[in-house]
Amino acid sequence: METADVIVVGAGPAGLFVAADLAEAGFDVAVLDRRGPEQSNLTRAFVVGPRTLEQFDARGIADELVATGSRLTSMRLYRRLWIDFAPMPTRFPYQLITPQYETEAVLRARAIRAGVRFAWRTEVTGLSQDDARVRITTASGQRWRASYLVGADGSHSTVREAVGEAFPGRVAVRSMMLADVRFTAPPDAVLRSDANRSGFAFHVPFGDGWHRVIAWNRADDRPAGAPLDPEDVSTMLRRVFGTDYGMHETRWLSRFRADERQVARYRIGRVFLVGDAAHVHTPAGAQGMNTGLQDAANLGWRLAAGLHGHAGPEVLDGYQRERHPVAARVIRGSGDLMRAALTASPWLRALRLARLGGLSGRWPAPKPVAAAVAGIGIRYPAPPGAHPAVGRRVPDLPLTGRGRLYAALRGGRFVLVSKGGRRAGRHPWRGPVTEVVSATRLEADLLVRPDGHLAWAAPPDRAATT
């Protein structure tokens, strides 16, 4: 019987993120994955958003990841709908364009440094749990036991099936084309997407000479898994953009189906679901991997608190309460963008895009829409009686003698930010807290969670409860 404090099934971005958070908190963490350790040069995700970069910054790995990609300060969708990230109040006012394998490489290196154990080519075939433990068996007959298990094993999650959790939803697009290609005459635009009566197409560079193309042909509805010829991709580029940019080489061709699905429960006893194991949606807005990584950032500190005995079951239950509504909004928002692109009528498509853009002349996305795509607009509900700011994302405040808030969060502990010269209010957190002093004027003391959201706030020198 192999044992661990926490077993994470799936070595994708979300699984690696939560595993390293827990290992850095001092726990024995094992990551099981049915794949081998070889690093693939093929990838589905390619965008890391501002809020996700803030989460990486709070763990000291943002600069390393930023160095692998290119920055996109605005996103133009279907010619006239603009999402502008430059004015956003963050150190990362852009979308980072980098292949998922670069993101995984940074996260895997962090996990290894933290002491995470890896069991490669290990497929989970059975799972049971009681009030104290989770037990699993593998295809090779090996048995494992842990206090908690995190299912981060993708949209076809074995863990989700093993706990009997349904994955309700629908097929949004039956047949989409995905290709990594080279262009003889690559476009100047970092990202371009458009749609017309023929369908839609999207392309973005990886920065190494390869470009990702996603396209949909209204007249070709072959299912996922059907053969895809390079000429099919070239045809859609020409129909939508008027050119295929001299497309001449491919390294990955695939058809895939875009679903909109979400589980009802993110926590099933001692088992938690994150990322695609819990929710999937269309690729519009490029929020899939980012949503999963933010799931992981929310869950890691909760599991650590439970294992340390610093918090009761309500803290673990908070993962479902906070993250389930976020994914539901992402599913709706990406679906609205995708359905606008799929509309055959140019007039109806224009109307839908105008509504998304607030019916303005150039159709810039309203600030709440842009903030939602960037992730910095996420606000979790405050408990009854709490300070009204509880649940909000806390910006990267400058600190006296400690640099800035997100650097202070790198220990994985709660951070109490107070005004210098005054005694901080009595906060309700029972675990260890790093105390810092704000370099700017504060209206209240702030207790910031390891994921950068506000846990508690109160005027200085005054007791308060959440």
GIGIVEN-V441176 format. One record per helix or strand. SS is the DSSP state (h for helix, s for strand). FROM is the first residue (numbers start at 1). TO is the last residue. If there is no record, write none. Layout:
# GIGIVEN-V441176
ss,from,to
SS,FROM,TO
SS,FROM,TO
This chain:
# GIGIVEN-V441176
ss,from,to
s,2,9
h,13,24
s,29,33
s,47,48
h,50,57
h,62,66
s,70,72
s,74,77
s,81,84
s,95,97
h,100,114
s,117,120
s,124,129
s,134,138
s,143,151
h,158,162
s,169,183
s,191,196
s,199,205
s,211,217
h,230,241
s,247,262
s,267,268
s,271,273
h,275,277
s,279,280
h,288,308
h,313,342
h,346,356
s,364,364
h,367,374
s,379,379
s,392,393
s,398,399
s,403,404
h,405,411
s,414,419
s,433,438
s,445,448
s,453,458
